[in-house]
């Protein structure tokens, strides 16, 4: 039951293609995150959904409504789309009180004054702002301002909530708190969230599904679990979580660590020449017998985790173990066993 | 064992002492002398006499005129400045960047030259436009009369509106576009956003620009002096000038002048106070976030008409007067038709190479400008260094003293300098070129402090500390690290002083002697004496010097950026 539909959406800025033939279906009530490095096209996509950017090709539908269609030269301006949107820099109006900020979208809809008051207070209550309703938003902290922005977006009870890196201007601990608040609000109001972020842990924590983008092209759309455990390609692997990339070479049906005679256990499709093994530092075990031989060159305590740098041939691997696991000393020779290695073509 | 002893009077204290001394002598003493002379009679405080001077009919009238002209100019400039700023920053007007540059051109043109040009175009009897219209439509009466309040306000607006324009442009450009986008996604149309979000957020910038206009208009000499004489319209600076000029130094008229100057000082202080209040109350945090391009209002059908309107405005206010100046400067006598036969370069040759009066004036202005610029530039670096970088007590007073001339009108500075340097303290510079130099330094110190402070603030302390850690002494660090980094600021300060000094009128007119005319004084007096064509020719040459200088700055700034 797809609700928000993007069909072949394309956007160019001059000669740069910011978003290339994007097809996307988002379900009603879903929390959908767009994740990627800066300049990948995620914010541009969100702004096209919002209506701040026109398309160069394709169509955007929400429910039964067509919002943008380049070929038909059809375009609904942002003020007619009835979405809620929260921006990275809060964008609360400093010349209006908290109450007036939240009431603003309602006043524009020519509602009765009782209804405006009721819905404003409802939004303020659910964002814990009722006690500061008459204050200037400038007197609030960053978290407070972002709550005002959320309340303002909630006030019209939108079906779709667009969140453009809403937490990245906040302190780390506040960020986690606000994640849960957003999730709770979604449960209460039932809106669909389209969430733009460059922070993978934020996307993992909030979303039903994640889209990873790079250079305007979709790399993978899947659940947080699958994106982590079954990354579609090397870029997704490296973007989500910590990663090791080891250059390897196939010769005589055996796979060696490049530049050494160390043999890797390999069970994938048949390959020849140079390619890459991708591993997670937490998915490597130290074994006493067998395994890949390596030398501990650096050991760092990170509290709960002990971080090792292991020299394998001419290359280095990062391994992370719990503080209660086997401990190795710098200079020690160890055996490595890879739990779920991925194999990708060389760059 | 050698012990490092902390000297009680080291280099920092010496720099502070020097800085305070310079500012006190150049800035504080003249201003204080004005206040003292106006409020104290024979060493006793006497407010009654101040009131009786203020209620003299001509002074009272000058006060009212100043207020009236300033209000009218302020309203017109604020409207035009805000409109053009909005058009240039927030709409899809064609060639916006170029238009923005053009709207800033009046900043560098001297308004009294503009007033002279408009007098040639719109004076009721001989103005070219009036004559043209009367011929075309067989009218008996001239259509326009520039010699009235309306004319004065219109001309002042042409040259002062950029103060609002630049403030509002800056605020609009820096404003976080998501403030407007969030209103849009809330359902507001562009018109509603402009009315309910953009304008209220811009209000402090608009207000502060408007107050600046009031300040400058009240203190403005040139336009009123050129256009007001005919119908006996004068404001405070003009009356101060007349009192001082006609009285030949009688004490009564000097006292009347100081009382009026005191009025200007007090109103300037009030305006600055009000401006700070407006800005601090309305200093919203509206600058933030990653900026997508701010949205452009599509003008649709109005796009081309508004573009033509902007072009017409620029054509009428910048091109037309400038062309008029050069053409009239080429005529043999004022009033003859502008035809090829009547135009020649004779006037230009005459004033550049033959006539002592104008040659002296150009030489005086160039040497005064250079002298003031060099002295003020170096003094400015030193004082800025004390203010920005040194942890010494009492530097707040330096900041105050340095910025004071920004708000103190030129005629006040000139009068103060007369009081201070006419033998009162054993030095009499009156009627020499030196008194003009001293007053230029006082007038332009604030420019230098601003440019140099801005440059010094970019030099983070750690840069000097790193040099010290590498083994450089304080002097070495200053020479090798700080000076090279603030050189652009010094360079900017030099031109910020040299160029305005080239066209200075308000101060020089009060201080000149027969041999110490500046370009501005020469243009003004020639015009007063009816030597219209020579005055226009000299004005043309002044314009060439100013525009060339401005282009040199632009060239260096671009080279630095590129």
Interface residues (C-beta under 8 A of the other chain):
Chain A: X43 X47 X50 X51 X52 X77 X78 X79 X80 X81 X82 X83 X84 X85 X87 X88 X89 X90 X91 X92 X93 X94 X95 X104 X105 X108 X109 X138 X149 X152 X153 X156 X162 X169
Chain B: X176 X178 X179 X181 X182 X183 X184 X185 X186 X187 X188 X189 X192 X196 X197 X200 X201 X203 X282 X284 X285 X286 X288 X289 X290 X292 X295
